[in-house]
């Protein structure tokens, strides 16, 4: 596909939207009130709106390599605070995906240059769950389990923030960890016990009473 085709696609998309609803763009321009903050991977095969079956305006979206929530990453922290404190989203989703190139790259014994400090966050997840992961003999299954555990740890990073703690307490914000199975197209809810996790970490990371 070339650039010219992209603009042609855009015109066709506009035509379809207006055919279904002549006021579509008028309404879209009035502002956004998304219920979801979606934090996902930058992988070109994994697009939030498509896999969730949602429309523009329904999710505030942040994507980076391996869907990390790094407390010193100004980009993700800015998105998080804006979504939670200003847009008042009701749900935060961290969504990883099987066959994640970022997760696999993190575990390769190679110098990735500027990617090294970023991918080290995933190595830290492996270290934290080393016993469970090393017990998995099949390499593909081990990487997929690391994808799941990485999602869980990024959700924990969300729970460590003041904005999320405040929103959970005052208005029932939920945090959810999902994985997209790229082989089947299915979204998988990891059903993480966030109440237990929050209870365990609050003694150390409590920023909102």
C-alpha positions in Angstrom: 0.0 0.0 0.0 1.3 3.5 -0.9 0.6 6.9 0.7 -1.9 7.8 -2.1 -4.0 4.7 -1.3 -4.1 5.8 2.4 -5.8 9.1 1.4 -8.1 7.3 -1.0 -9.1 5.0 1.9 -9.7 8.1 4.1 -12.1 9.6 1.6 -14.0 6.3 1.3 -14.1 6.0 5.1 -15.6 9.6 5.3 -18.2 8.6 2.8 -19.3 5.5 4.7 -19.5 7.4 8.0 -21.6 10.2 6.5 -23.9 7.7 4.7 -24.7 6.1 8.0 -24.9 9.3 10.0 -24.8 12.8 8.3 -23.9 14.3 11.7 -21.1 11.8 12.6 -18.2 14.3 12.4 -20.3 17.1 13.9 -20.9 15.0 17.0 -17.3 13.7 17.0 -15.9 17.2 17.1 -17.9 18.1 20.3 -15.5 16.3 22.5 -14.6 12.9 24.0 -16.0 11.0 26.9 -14.2 7.6 26.7 -15.0 5.0 29.3 -11.7 3.1 28.7 -8.0 3.9 28.9 -6.3 1.2 26.8 -2.6 0.6 27.2 -1.3 -1.7 24.5 1.6 -2.8 22.4 2.8 -0.8 19.4 2.8 -4.0 17.3 1.2 -3.1 13.9 -1.0 -6.2 14.1 -2.7 -5.3 17.3 -5.1 -2.3 17.0 -7.3 -1.5 19.9 -10.4 -0.3 18.1 -10.6 -3.3 15.9 -10.0 -6.0 18.5 -12.4 -4.4 21.0 -15.0 -3.6 18.3 -15.3 0.0 19.4 -15.6 3.3 17.6 -13.6 6.6 17.8 -14.3 8.4 21.0 -14.8 5.2 23.1 -11.3 4.6 24.3 -8.3 6.8 25.1 -5.3 4.9 23.8 -1.6 4.7 24.6 0.7 2.2 22.9 4.4 1.4 23.3 6.7 -1.6 22.9 5.4 -4.4 25.0 2.7 -2.3 26.7 4.8 -1.1 29.6 3.7 1.2 32.4 7.1 2.7 33.4 6.9 5.3 36.2 9.7 7.3 34.7 8.1 7.4 31.2 6.6 10.8 30.9 4.5 9.8 28.0 2.6 7.0 29.6 2.3 8.8 32.9 0.9 11.9 31.2 -1.7 9.8 29.3 -2.6 8.0 32.5 -3.1 11.1 34.6 -5.1 12.9 31.8 -7.3 9.9 31.3 -8.0 9.2 35.0 -8.2 12.7 36.4 -9.6 14.7 33.5 -11.4 12.3 31.2 -12.6 10.3 34.2 -12.3 6.9 32.5 -14.1 4.1 34.2 -11.7 1.3 33.2 -8.0 1.0 32.5 -6.9 -2.0 30.4 -3.4 -3.2 29.9 -3.5 -5.5 26.9 -0.5 -7.6 25.8 -0.5 -10.1 23.0 1.1 -13.6 22.4 4.1 -13.7 20.1 5.1 -10.2 21.3 8.4 -9.2 19.6 9.3 -6.9 22.5 9.0 -9.6 25.1 11.0 -12.1 23.0 13.7 -9.5 22.2 14.1 -8.7 25.9 15.1 -12.3 26.6 17.7 -12.5 23.8 21.4 -12.2 24.8 22.1 -9.3 22.5 22.8 -5.6 22.7 19.7 -3.8 21.5 21.2 -0.3 21.8 18.7 2.3 22.9 16.1 -0.5 23.5 18.2 -2.0 26.3 16.9 0.2 29.2 13.3 -0.2 27.9 13.4 -3.9 27.5 15.1 -4.3 30.9 11.7 -3.8 32.4 10.6 -7.1 30.9 13.8 -8.8 32.1 12.8 -7.6 35.6 9.5 -9.2 35.2 11.2 -12.5 34.3 13.5 -12.2 37.3 10.5 -11.7 39.6 8.8 -14.8 38.3 11.9 -16.8 37.4 11.0 -20.0 39.2 7.6 -20.3 37.5 9.0 -19.4 34.0 12.1 -21.6 34.2 9.8 -24.6 35.1 8.2 -24.2 31.6 10.2 -26.4 29.2 8.5 -25.3 25.9 10.1 -22.0 24.8 7.0 -20.7 23.1 4.8 -21.5 26.1 7.4 -19.8 28.4 7.3 -16.6 26.3 3.5 -16.6 26.2 3.5 -16.9 30.0 5.9 -14.1 30.3 3.5 -12.0 28.1 0.8 -12.7 30.7 3.0 -11.9 33.7 4.3 -8.7 32.0 0.6 -7.6 31.7 0.1 -8.4 35.4 3.2 -6.4 36.5 2.2 -3.4 34.4 -1.2 -3.5 36.1 0.6 -3.5 39.4 2.6 -0.5 38.3 -0.8 1.3 37.6 -1.9 0.4 41.1 1.2 2.1 42.5 0.2 5.5 41.2 -1.7 8.1 43.2 -4.1 8.9 40.4 -5.3 5.3 40.1 -5.5 4.8 43.9 -7.6 7.9 44.2 -9.9 7.0 41.4 -10.4 3.4 42.8 -11.3 4.8 46.2 -13.6 7.7 45.1 -15.4 6.4 42.0 -14.7 2.7 41.6 -12.2 2.8 38.7 -11.2 -0.7 37.6 -7.9 -2.0 36.3 -7.9 -5.0 34.0 -5.3 -7.2 32.4 -5.9 -8.8 29.0 -4.0 -10.7 26.4 -4.9 -10.7 22.7 -4.3 -14.2 21.2 -3.0 -13.3 17.8 -3.6 -16.9 16.5 -7.3 -16.8 17.1 -8.3 -13.1 17.5 -9.7 -13.7 20.9 -9.3 -11.3 23.9 -8.4 -13.2 27.1 -9.2 -11.7 30.5 -6.4 -12.8 32.8 -8.8 -12.4 35.8 -6.0 -11.0 38.0 -6.9 -10.6 41.7 -6.4 -6.9 41.9 -7.9 -6.6 45.4 -5.3 -8.9 46.8 -2.5 -7.2 44.9 -3.6 -3.7 46.1 -3.8 -5.0 49.6 -0.3 -6.5 49.4 1.4 -3.4 48.0 -0.6 -0.6 49.7 1.6 -0.8 52.8 4.6 0.4 50.7 3.0 2.2 47.8 0.1 3.9 49.5 -0.2 7.4 48.1 -3.9 8.0 48.8 -5.6 7.4 52.1 
